[in-house]
Amino acid sequence: MNNLHEVERWGTFELALDCTHKEGVTIEDYPLGNALFRKGSRKIAAGFFRDINGVTRVRFMPDEEGEWHYELYGGFIDTIMGQSNGRIHCTAPGPNNHGPVDVGGSKQDFCYADGTAFFPFGTTCLQGYAGDQAEQTLSALTGSPFNKVRFSMSSGGNSTDFASLEQMILQLMKLGIEVDLLLNLGNGESDEAFSNLFSQTIARLAAYRNVWWSLPTEGDCYRFNKDEVLRLVQQNDPYGHLLTVHSSDPLFNFGHKAITHVSLQCSDPSQLTYFAGLHHKPIIVEECGCEGDWPTLWGSLPGEEVVNRMWASACRKGFASYGEKYMRDGVGTWQTHGGALIGSAVPRIAFLRSILEDAPAGLRFMPEYYDAATIGRDGEYYLQFYGIHRFPSKQLLLPDGSYEVDIIDTWNMTINTLPGTYKGDVIVTLPSLMYHALRVRRLDKQPFSQERTSNIPFLIRSAEADDNFIRKAEKPGGRNGGEAQ
């Protein structure tokens, strides 16, 4: 066991297996095996994969500092020259390495493996990692507010596609950007060929900490049983990366235990309250419409409406991603091919992100404020968005303590802090303009009395009795429904 390698926690360790063969026998004649990584009583198995040149490789992402031992298993192990076992010294994570993202403790949000909160501000540029646009795509993402990008894979890919994708994943990892891979695999293969392709793709990419998986609900991939495809992901991803099925049907059954969050195409963020009650998992509206001049309803929204939808989603405890479909001669759109970001919504999304990342942890959606989307933390913080409504004022019943009130212009990106402090039952004068929000923050941090918040259940029941309240739903039944598996 003289092979000692060093890798940081949540980094990527890779072995390219140097094999010798008998004359007339190639590595393809041997079945693929796996590597078993051990630390104390813990064991993690990582599958082999073959690249386009026939080289067999294995990758591993250690999630615990200290010394790991590994052994390789497979039909060709006797042909490996001195590589069948070894050791890995896992060091502390480097700067900007918080580990992979997972679902948070509230089951309605996300956080990194080290506990740092993660607010997904995503965008889609399906083929932006490949071709002549890749460099410009990377440049655009580097200066953007987006910390997650969605790419699409297909089984038509060759070694250049994988090389481009892996290079982009690593470059985005350094920038702290997550990569959500839409696995459009299948392309007419037989069941055996599909299973092999799918398994090797997951094994190849799972050791990158910033990877998420997303399955389509249409196309060749879904000629196969959904449960079988989910099983293949789980079987070949020993780290449990975030996994979802992207759907335009909000009644799709996301209850399978392997599905970590909900991924939707939806143009109406006011329904996120309903969806949250339906699925009990974090919700990302990956496609809420695109800013652009595309000849469709979905692809021709003004920047103001896109920002409106993203604020409305955030203040209903959901997350919406940005799409852009401006017509460009010969190079496709950002949504399909990446390149340059030119939308007017982009700096406003950066502003929204700064507001949310400055908020305290543990925010909840507050249905008691039924006439305006509101998230907050009782007795400490409230963020309320008014969208297209032009309220002249709002009445607030604040718990004990002193509060500071800000009026936020979400389009012009300004924050107007009102003079003085606010206590108890107050009326705040508003500018009667669209796209404004109200932020209320407690100034004194002492524990506050529960007396004023003890009537919250009553307020919620009163809100639910109002005709404007969007009710939570039971789990769907019938074709798409049933109990969580």
NUSE-971049 format. One line per 3 residues: number of its first residue (from 1); their letters; for each residue y, x, z of C-alpha. Coordinates in nm, 2 decimals, padded with zeros to 4 digits. Each point is the difference from the previous one (the first is absolute). Example, Ala and Ser with C-alpha at 12.3 -4.5 7.8 and 13.67 -1.06 7.14 Angstrom:
REM NUSE-971049
1	as	-00.45 01.23 00.78  00.34 00.14 -00.07
***
This chain:
REM NUSE-971049
1	mnn	00.00 00.00 00.00  00.25 00.26 -00.11  00.21 -00.24 -00.21
4	lhe	00.31 -00.08 00.21  00.28 -00.21 -00.16  00.33 -00.11 00.15
7	ver	00.17 -00.33 -00.07  00.26 -00.20 00.19  -00.08 -00.34 00.16
10	wgt	00.00 -00.27 -00.27  00.02 00.27 -00.26  -00.26 00.03 -00.29
13	fel	-00.29 00.25 00.01  -00.18 00.05 -00.33  -00.31 00.18 -00.11
16	ald	-00.08 00.07 -00.37  -00.38 00.06 00.01  -00.11 00.31 -00.19
19	cth	-00.34 -00.09 -00.14  -00.26 00.20 -00.19  -00.25 -00.18 -00.22
22	keg	-00.33 00.06 -00.15  00.00 00.06 -00.37  00.03 -00.34 -00.18
25	vti	00.10 -00.18 00.31  00.36 -00.11 00.07  00.17 -00.12 00.32
28	edy	00.00 -00.35 -00.15  -00.37 -00.01 00.03  00.03 00.00 00.38
31	plg	00.10 -00.31 00.20  00.33 00.03 00.19  -00.02 00.06 00.37
34	nal	00.24 00.01 00.29  00.15 00.22 00.27  -00.04 -00.07 00.37
37	frk	00.30 00.11 00.21  -00.06 00.02 00.38  00.22 00.05 00.30
40	gsr	-00.18 -00.05 00.33  -00.18 -00.34 -00.02  00.22 -00.11 -00.30
43	kia	-00.15 00.00 -00.35  00.18 -00.08 -00.33  -00.18 -00.01 -00.33
46	agf	00.20 00.08 -00.32  -00.15 -00.06 -00.34  -00.01 00.26 -00.29
49	frd	00.17 -00.07 -00.33  00.00 00.17 -00.34  00.31 00.08 -00.20
52	ing	00.02 -00.02 -00.37  -00.12 00.36 -00.03  -00.32 -00.07 00.19
55	vtr	00.11 00.18 00.31  -00.13 -00.17 00.32  00.26 -00.02 00.28
58	vrf	00.03 -00.15 00.35  00.32 -00.08 00.19  00.06 -00.07 00.37
61	mpd	00.29 -00.11 00.21  -00.04 00.11 00.37  00.17 -00.23 00.24
64	eeg	-00.05 00.20 00.32  00.11 00.35 00.09  -00.26 00.27 00.08
67	ewh	-00.31 00.13 -00.17  -00.21 -00.21 -00.23  -00.34 00.10 -00.15
70	yel	-00.13 -00.12 -00.33  -00.33 00.00 -00.18  -00.07 -00.10 -00.37
73	ygg	-00.28 -00.23 -00.10  -00.12 -00.08 -00.35  -00.26 00.06 -00.27
76	fid	00.16 00.33 -00.12  00.08 00.16 00.34  -00.26 00.27 -00.07
79	tim	00.22 00.11 -00.29  00.32 00.05 00.20  00.07 00.36 00.08
82	gqs	00.09 00.04 00.37  00.20 -00.33 00.03  -00.25 -00.24 00.16
85	ngr	00.18 00.01 00.34  00.31 00.13 00.16  00.28 -00.06 00.24
88	ihc	00.35 -00.15 -00.01  00.28 00.08 00.25  00.23 -00.30 00.01
91	tap	00.35 00.09 00.11  00.29 -00.22 00.11  00.17 -00.21 -00.27
94	gpn	00.29 00.15 -00.18  00.35 -00.14 -00.04  00.02 -00.35 -00.15
97	nhg	-00.37 -00.05 00.06  -00.06 -00.32 00.21  -00.34 -00.06 -00.13
100	pvd	-00.12 -00.30 -00.21  00.16 -00.35 00.04  -00.19 -00.27 00.18
103	vgg	00.06 -00.35 00.12  00.20 00.00 00.33  -00.10 -00.14 00.33
106	skq	00.17 -00.34 -00.06  -00.22 -00.05 -00.31  00.32 -00.10 -00.19
109	dfc	00.15 00.34 -00.07  -00.09 00.36 -00.09  00.01 00.34 00.17
112	yad	-00.11 00.36 -00.06  -00.31 00.15 00.17  00.23 00.18 00.25
115	gta	00.16 -00.33 00.10  00.32 00.03 -00.20  00.11 -00.34 -00.14
118	ffp	-00.02 -00.04 -00.38  00.21 -00.26 -00.18  -00.14 -00.02 -00.36
121	fgt	00.28 00.01 -00.26  -00.20 00.00 -00.31  00.04 00.00 -00.38
124	tcl	-00.23 -00.03 -00.30  -00.01 00.24 -00.30  -00.36 -00.05 -00.12
127	qgy	-00.03 00.30 -00.23  00.29 00.20 00.14  -00.22 00.29 00.11
130	agd	-00.12 00.08 -00.36  00.15 00.12 -00.32  00.35 00.11 -00.08
133	qae	00.16 -00.23 00.26  -00.18 00.16 00.30  00.26 00.26 00.08
136	qtl	00.29 -00.25 -00.03  -00.20 -00.25 00.22  -00.04 00.26 00.27
139	sal	00.37 00.09 -00.02  00.09 -00.37 00.03  -00.23 -00.06 00.30
142	tgs	00.13 00.32 00.17  00.35 -00.15 00.03  -00.10 -00.36 00.06
145	pfn	-00.05 -00.21 00.31  -00.36 -00.06 -00.08  -00.28 00.13 00.22
148	kvr	-00.28 -00.16 -00.19  -00.08 -00.02 -00.37  -00.26 -00.19 -00.18
151	fsm	-00.19 00.16 -00.29  -00.28 -00.15 -00.22  -00.32 00.18 -00.09
154	ssg	-00.23 -00.09 -00.28  -00.35 00.13 -00.10  00.15 00.12 -00.33
157	gns	00.14 00.30 00.19  -00.09 00.35 -00.09  00.03 00.33 00.19
160	tdf	00.37 00.01 -00.08  00.05 -00.34 00.16  -00.17 00.11 00.32
163	asl	00.18 00.33 00.00  00.34 -00.17 -00.05  -00.08 -00.27 00.27
166	eqm	-00.12 00.26 00.26  00.30 00.22 -00.07  00.23 -00.30 00.05
169	ilq	-00.18 -00.11 00.32  00.04 00.34 00.15  00.37 00.02 -00.10
172	lmk	00.07 -00.34 00.14  -00.19 00.09 00.32  00.25 00.28 00.06
175	lgi	00.28 -00.26 -00.04  -00.16 -00.24 00.25  -00.08 -00.26 -00.27
178	evd	-00.32 -00.20 00.01  -00.20 -00.06 -00.32  -00.15 -00.35 -00.04
181	lll	-00.27 00.03 -00.28  -00.08 -00.32 -00.19  -00.36 00.06 -00.10
184	nlg	-00.02 -00.16 -00.34  -00.34 00.16 -00.06  -00.29 -00.15 -00.20
187	nge	00.09 -00.01 -00.36  -00.33 -00.14 -00.12  -00.23 00.24 00.17
190	sde	-00.35 -00.10 00.12  -00.04 -00.08 00.36  -00.15 00.34 00.07
193	afs	00.27 00.19 -00.19  00.27 -00.21 00.18  -00.15 00.07 00.34
196	nlf	-00.02 00.38 -00.07  00.36 00.01 -00.14  00.14 -00.20 00.28
199	sqt	-00.18 00.20 00.27  00.10 00.34 -00.14  00.36 -00.12 -00.04
202	iar	00.02 -00.10 00.37  -00.18 00.32 00.11  00.24 00.21 -00.20
205	laa	00.33 -00.15 00.13  -00.09 -00.11 00.35  00.08 00.33 00.17
208	yrn	00.37 -00.03 -00.09  00.17 -00.16 00.31  00.26 -00.19 -00.20
211	vww	-00.24 -00.20 -00.21  -00.04 -00.38 00.02  -00.25 -00.22 -00.20
214	slp	00.08 -00.32 -00.18  -00.25 -00.20 -00.20  00.10 -00.25 -00.28
217	teg	-00.12 -00.36 -00.01  -00.03 00.01 -00.38  -00.15 00.23 -00.26
220	dcy	-00.33 00.18 -00.04  -00.01 00.12 00.37  -00.05 -00.36 00.10
223	rfn	-00.29 -00.06 -00.22  -00.17 00.14 00.31  -00.03 -00.17 00.33
226	kde	00.31 00.05 00.22  -00.21 00.08 00.31  -00.19 00.26 -00.20
229	vlr	00.32 00.17 -00.11  00.14 00.00 00.35  -00.33 00.14 00.12
232	lvq	00.03 00.29 -00.25  00.35 00.08 00.13  -00.12 00.00 00.36
235	qnd	-00.31 00.20 -00.08  00.20 00.28 -00.17  00.31 00.01 00.21
238	pyg	-00.10 00.13 00.34  00.36 -00.01 00.12  00.07 -00.37 -00.03
241	hll	00.32 00.01 -00.21  00.19 -00.32 -00.04  -00.17 -00.24 -00.24
244	tvh	00.10 -00.32 -00.16  -00.05 -00.24 -00.29  00.31 -00.07 -00.20
247	ssd	00.03 -00.37 -00.09  00.25 -00.25 -00.13  -00.18 -00.27 00.20
250	plf	00.12 -00.03 00.36  -00.31 -00.19 00.08  -00.23 00.28 -00.10
253	nfg	-00.24 00.09 00.29  00.12 00.32 00.15  -00.22 -00.05 00.30
256	hka	-00.26 00.26 -00.09  -00.01 00.26 00.28  00.05 00.29 -00.25
259	ith	00.33 -00.14 -00.12  00.28 00.14 00.22  00.30 -00.19 -00.13
262	vsl	00.12 -00.26 -00.24  00.14 00.10 -00.35  00.17 -00.28 -00.19
265	qcs	00.20 -00.08 -00.31  00.24 -00.26 00.13  00.36 -00.09 -00.09
268	dps	00.08 -00.21 00.31  00.04 00.20 00.32  00.06 -00.31 00.20
271	qlt	-00.37 -00.06 -00.02  -00.09 00.32 00.19  00.00 -00.19 00.33
274	yfa	-00.27 -00.23 -00.15  -00.20 00.30 -00.13  00.02 00.18 00.33
277	glh	-00.15 -00.30 00.18  -00.27 -00.02 -00.27  -00.13 00.35 -00.01
280	hkp	00.09 00.17 00.34  00.05 00.33 -00.18  00.30 00.20 -00.11
283	iiv	00.15 -00.13 -00.32  00.14 00.20 -00.28  00.15 -00.18 -00.30
286	eec	-00.06 00.27 -00.25  00.16 -00.21 -00.28  00.28 -00.23 00.11
289	gce	00.17 00.03 -00.35  00.16 00.28 -00.19  00.37 00.09 -00.04
292	gdw	00.04 00.04 -00.38  00.07 -00.16 -00.33  -00.36 -00.07 -00.11
295	ptl	-00.05 -00.32 -00.19  -00.19 -00.18 00.28  00.11 -00.18 00.31
298	wgs	-00.19 00.25 00.22  00.16 00.31 -00.17  00.36 -00.10 -00.04
301	lpg	00.14 -00.03 00.35  00.35 00.12 00.10  00.01 00.27 00.27
304	eev	00.15 -00.24 00.24  -00.30 -00.23 -00.01  -00.25 00.28 00.05
307	vnr	00.19 00.13 00.30  00.02 -00.36 00.13  -00.38 -00.03 -00.02
310	mwa	-00.06 00.33 00.17  00.23 -00.08 00.29  -00.15 -00.35 00.03
313	sac	-00.35 00.15 00.01  00.09 00.26 00.26  00.16 -00.26 00.23
316	rkg	-00.32 -00.20 -00.02  -00.21 00.30 00.12  -00.13 00.07 -00.35
319	fas	00.06 00.28 -00.25  00.10 -00.03 -00.36  -00.01 00.27 -00.27
322	yge	00.24 00.07 -00.28  -00.06 -00.05 -00.37  00.22 00.10 -00.29
325	kym	-00.04 -00.10 -00.36  00.31 00.11 -00.20  -00.08 00.03 -00.37
328	rdg	00.00 00.37 -00.12  -00.06 00.11 -00.35  -00.34 00.15 -00.04
331	vgt	-00.07 00.09 00.36  -00.11 -00.32 00.16  00.15 -00.13 00.33
334	wqt	00.00 00.15 00.35  -00.26 -00.27 00.09  -00.25 00.12 -00.26
337	hgg	00.09 00.37 -00.07  00.23 00.13 00.26  00.27 00.23 -00.11
340	ali	00.36 -00.06 00.13  00.11 -00.26 00.26  00.32 -00.18 -00.12
343	gsa	00.00 -00.32 00.20  00.30 -00.10 00.21  -00.23 -00.12 00.28
346	vpr	-00.13 00.35 00.08  00.28 00.12 00.23  00.01 -00.34 00.17
349	iaf	-00.37 00.04 00.08  00.08 00.34 00.15  00.26 -00.18 00.22
352	lrs	-00.26 -00.26 00.11  -00.25 00.28 00.08  00.26 00.17 00.22
355	ile	00.06 -00.32 00.19  -00.37 -00.06 00.07  -00.08 00.36 00.09
358	dap	00.29 -00.02 00.25  -00.15 -00.30 00.17  -00.22 00.02 00.31
361	agl	-00.38 -00.03 -00.03  -00.18 -00.32 00.06  00.21 -00.24 -00.20
364	rfm	-00.14 -00.35 -00.04  00.08 -00.29 -00.24  00.20 -00.26 00.20
367	pey	-00.07 -00.35 -00.13  00.22 -00.15 00.26  00.29 00.09 -00.23
370	yda	-00.13 -00.23 -00.27  00.32 -00.01 -00.21  00.02 00.38 -00.06
373	ati	-00.27 00.26 -00.04  00.00 00.20 00.32  -00.19 00.29 00.15
376	grd	00.06 00.15 00.34  -00.11 00.11 00.34  00.08 -00.25 00.27
379	gey	00.30 00.10 00.21  00.06 00.32 -00.19  00.05 -00.04 -00.38
382	ylq	00.04 -00.27 -00.26  00.04 00.03 -00.38  00.08 -00.32 -00.19
385	fyg	00.04 -00.03 -00.37  00.18 -00.29 -00.17  -00.08 00.06 -00.37
388	ihr	00.19 -00.23 -00.23  00.13 -00.22 00.29  00.36 00.04 00.09
391	fps	00.01 -00.09 00.36  00.35 -00.01 00.15  -00.14 00.08 00.35
394	kql	-00.31 00.02 00.21  -00.07 -00.10 00.36  -00.21 00.24 00.20
397	llp	-00.16 -00.04 00.34  -00.04 00.35 00.13  -00.22 00.10 00.30
400	dgs	00.17 00.17 00.29  00.18 00.32 -00.09  00.29 00.13 -00.22
403	yev	-00.04 00.01 -00.37  00.17 00.16 -00.30  00.02 -00.21 -00.32
406	dii	00.01 00.14 -00.36  00.06 -00.20 -00.32  -00.19 00.17 -00.28
409	dtw	00.10 -00.03 -00.37  -00.34 00.07 -00.16  00.13 00.05 -00.35
412	nmt	00.32 00.20 00.07  -00.19 00.19 00.26  00.25 -00.03 00.28
415	int	-00.03 -00.07 00.37  00.28 -00.16 00.19  -00.03 00.03 00.37
418	lpg	00.19 -00.28 00.17  00.23 00.09 00.29  -00.10 -00.05 00.35
421	tyk	-00.34 -00.09 00.15  -00.19 -00.33 00.00  -00.18 -00.18 00.28
424	gdv	-00.19 -00.33 00.04  00.09 -00.29 -00.23  00.22 00.13 -00.28
427	ivt	00.13 -00.10 -00.34  00.04 00.28 -00.26  00.24 -00.06 -00.29
430	lps	-00.15 00.10 -00.33  00.17 00.08 -00.34  -00.16 -00.30 -00.18
433	lmy	-00.13 00.23 -00.27  -00.35 00.04 -00.15  -00.23 00.29 00.08
436	hal	00.12 00.06 00.35  -00.20 00.08 00.32  00.07 00.00 00.37
439	rvr	-00.13 00.27 00.23  00.02 -00.04 00.38  -00.09 00.30 00.23
442	rld	-00.01 00.02 00.37  00.24 00.26 00.15  -00.13 00.02 00.35
445	kqp	-00.37 00.10 00.00  -00.10 -00.12 00.35  -00.28 -00.25 00.02
448	fsq	00.13 -00.34 -00.08  -00.07 -00.33 00.17  -00.27 -00.22 -00.16
451	ert	00.19 -00.32 00.11  00.18 -00.04 -00.34  -00.31 00.09 -00.21
454	sni	-00.25 -00.21 00.20  00.09 -00.30 -00.23  -00.11 00.18 -00.31
457	pfl	-00.32 -00.21 -00.04  00.21 -00.31 00.02  00.24 00.14 -00.26
460	irs	-00.29 00.08 -00.23  -00.15 -00.35 00.04  00.35 -00.15 -00.08
463	aea	00.03 00.22 -00.31  -00.35 -00.11 -00.12  00.11 -00.36 00.04
466	ddn	00.29 00.06 -00.24  -00.06 -00.10 -00.36  00.11 00.34 -00.13
469	fir	-00.26 00.20 00.20  -00.28 00.15 -00.20  -00.31 -00.05 00.20
472	kae	-00.28 00.25 00.06  -00.32 -00.10 -00.16  -00.37 00.00 00.09
475	kpg	-00.22 00.25 -00.18  -00.08 -00.12 -00.35  -00.33 -00.16 -00.07
478	grn	-00.20 -00.09 -00.30  -00.01 00.23 -00.30  00.23 00.27 00.14
481	gge	-00.04 -00.06 00.37  -00.24 00.04 00.28  -00.03 00.21 00.31
484	aq	00.09 00.37 00.01  -00.31 00.21 -00.10
***
